[in-house]
Amino acid sequence: MKPKTNTQQRPTDIPVVTHHITPADRWDHFVAHWGVNRRGRRVKPGLYALGKPTGDSPVLVTANYTLSFDALRSASAGFDCYIMVLDTKGINVWCAAGKETFGTEELVHRIEITALSTIVDHRILILPQLGASGVAAHEVKSRTGFSVEYGPIRAKDLQEYLKTREATPEMRRVRFDLLDRLILIPVELVHFLLPMVIAAIVLYFLGGPQVAAASIVAILAGTVIFPLVLPWIPTPNFSTKGFLLGIVVILPFALALLWDNPETMVWQRAGKALAIALAFPPVTAFLALNFTGSTPITSKSGVECEIHTYIPIMAWMFGGGLVVTVILLILNILGGVL
């Protein structure tokens, strides 16, 4: 029988990291925010030593997404501790908790494979609060003997937390302020930039410069304007917020088309206006709905309800706009023939 391989991480194998964030790290963070190889920014799962930890040093748990790991080690400056990195497939803590890769099974597995019980004398793990939804603390305790303790929401509060081991209400408060929303814009914009350019070119030839411009504005509204004005749009969910924003930004284009060149037939102008009024607000709404996966103000059940309720409406409206466009093209062709 082939002998089993000992895959446990021995104390002498523990890599040592520092709290220092280099210019190369900062550049890596910058390009990650622009969506460049986001899934490729991974730290090898396992146990790391920050500074010169001992058996009494705290054990902090994070995801193997580079930005999460770097934020943790930077925020822990001045403390000697261990950092346990879970295999979250290169996804941050909060998103990974929702996908259950930052979860009970992976945490238990990592405790066992790193032989953590032989490295530290205590039996406490400090997890980020945003990972709580993926971890059953009582199950971790019963299977490994380690208790789970939840740290603050933000890494910047970790220094104070490690001193007192108490999280204040302010540390527990989830914020989604303007800076948080601004960070989301680049990756969303890059993701839809090429489709936006292609759509604008096609629509320029089909409907003219005003229709092409309206398509660009509809997409930019859903990817750039929406996160900026999110708190001030007075509707209860992302889809209706997106619809309202889409109507506001497209209405000027629809009115301009309606009162366009008086030499153009009224039905042609009205048809173009109706087509973009039907097709483009759903585009903005769909892109707005995409932000539900990036914000802390939605729940899984709420998002599922929104998808089932509003995606069909978006599809029917967008389809209606396409139908009107096709009818206009056919009538124009027939008019040219006649």
Helices and strands as residue ranges (DSSP letters): G 11-13, E 16-17, H 23-33, G 38-40, E 46-50, E 59-63, H 66-75, E 81-86, H 93-99, H 104-113, G 116-118, E 124-127, G 129-134, H 137-144, E 147-150, G 155-157, H 158-164, H 169-172, H 178-207, H 209-220, I 221-225, H 226-229, G 230-232, H 238-258, H 266-289, G 290-294, H 300-337
